[in-house]
Amino acid sequence: MSDSQTHVGSLAAGEVEPRRASSMPAPTTAGRAGFGLVVEAPELRAGPLPAKTAGRWRRALAGDNRGFVLRRWLAVSDLAALILAWIASLALATTFDRTPTVIDSVVFVALLPAWMAIANALGLYHLPDRRLGHSLADEIGPIILALTLWSWAFLLGRAVVDTNSVELLPSVGLWAFAIITVAGLRAATRALSRHRPWYQQRVAVMGTPGDVQKVIRRLERHPELGLDVTCVVKINGDAASYDAGPADAGDPVSAVDLAPEVVRAARRAQVHRVVIASSPGDIDQRSELIRALSELRVHVDLVSADVDAIPSRGSLHYIEGLPMLTVPVVRKPRSRIAFKRAFDVAVASVGLVVLSPLLAYCAIRIRLDSRGGALFRQERVGMGGKHFEMLKFRTMVTDAEADKPALVGSELQRLSEVPGLFKIPGDPRVTGIGETLRRWSIDELPQLWNVVRGDMSLVGPRPLIPEEAELVAGHYKARSNARPGITGPWQTLGRSDIGFEDMVKLDYTYVMNWSFSDDVKLLIRTVGAVVRRRGAY
């Protein structure tokens, strides 16, 4: 194969030189222009599989080992968390002079296998196999449900074994402590696992050039997913004909032969997942492609063609074996809107009281650090296009706006520009204390007062300045149908690393598919986003 051809080779599983799509060699399209199936992949060098690379977790099965290993680590994590919760509940009971008996400990140990069964039945050990990524926000609900069922089993077990009256405190204490320990240790286990070699997955992305780039851009913004794009299958033209790429250069391939060609590329690139961003052909041809990849023991992820319209609560069902995703009508009952508002006011009011010492400390540090007031006030566009004054802790010098024209178009902005947003890492206008406040998102806390006033919500679309709001066009203007939020999808998924266009789409999707449960998940994810500090500048 010449140097100008696409490099798709074979090697033992586990030995691949990872390389992002942006650094892949130039692709080749066999045959005629206009129609083509282009395969881009890094050069894979054959060689023996090192014993150290294989590791003791290596299975003698095709496919990746992420789910296999992670399930076992999560099981160990759960058992350790339950033991810690039991020790904490014993200490709590001792404090109230209600020391549990030895029988209680025996019942606790005997019911540990029951926890494994309940957690497994609720899917707590199989999320890695069912989706690209998951977090504490996705599993906190199932964790609480599983612990509730298990705690009731523990209480009933104690009642059956112990003939005396059964105290509720050990069971209630165990349930409360276990929610904290199980969720915490699971989050720690996932965080540590993401740095292990077995967690990484090689990915092929298939679709039209535009769709492929959209998917790759999003995957590269989330390294925590452990996905390395090592193969790209670009579809040019329609389903009438294809070129097979490097395998059969110059030989046209019919739409019926698409599945074997894609499978061949996936096998040669040793990928673990294939993300289908867009696919040609009819239903039968797409089904054949998915079936062939599944038989190869490769995870398949389908990207919906209507990304803005598909809600997270869409219902997948079947009619005579034909999968159909039902998109429910968007309804926002007044009761839910009132509940969201009441929740916002209650949490923001308590937050202002509890965080008042921190707020006062930050205000004093800002005044001592640089000339000017502690608060920064800026006009933003709220619900229904109404303008309001948003509060933040001042993190820049007082004449920052006057210095902005000098930075527009500068080399610093050109090298670090976020599309559509004026965001510069290492902005020279940021003060010393301001950098710390931004890194931990503490500068946003004064917006709790905006929430109490009714200008903002705890969770919602990003509040835009008037100049940015004017750039939102078409159906995306519906994002202004909700109060802007202190946090939201843009803030939790990458903040300043996400460009203006993608941010508007995220906000639109949130507004059109809003639910209170999604707000709770976003609040939980906000904690992780603050800790990771990605895009905080």
Secondary structure by P-SEA (a helix, b strand, c coil): cccccbbbbbcccccccccccccccbbbbcccccccbbbbbcccccccccccccccccccccccaaaaaaaaaaaaaaaaaaaaaaaaaaaaaaaacccccaaaaaaaaaaaaaaaaaaaaacccccccccccccccccaaaaaaaaaaaaaaaaaaaaaaccccccaaaaaaaaaaaaaaaaaaaaaaaaaaaaccccbbbbbbbccaaaaaaaaaaaaacccccccccbbbbbcccccbbbcccccccccccccaaaaaaaaaaaaacccbbbcccccccaaaaaaaaaaaaaacbbbbbbbcccccccccbbbbbcccbbbbbbccccccaaaaaaaaaaaaaaaaaaaaaaaaaaaaaaaaaaaacccccbbbbbbbccccbbbbbbccccccccccccccccccccccccccccccccccccccccaaaaaaaaaccccccaaaaaaaccccccccccccaaaaaaccccccccccccccccccccccccccccaaaaaaaaaaaaaaccaaaaaaaaaaaaaaaaaccccc
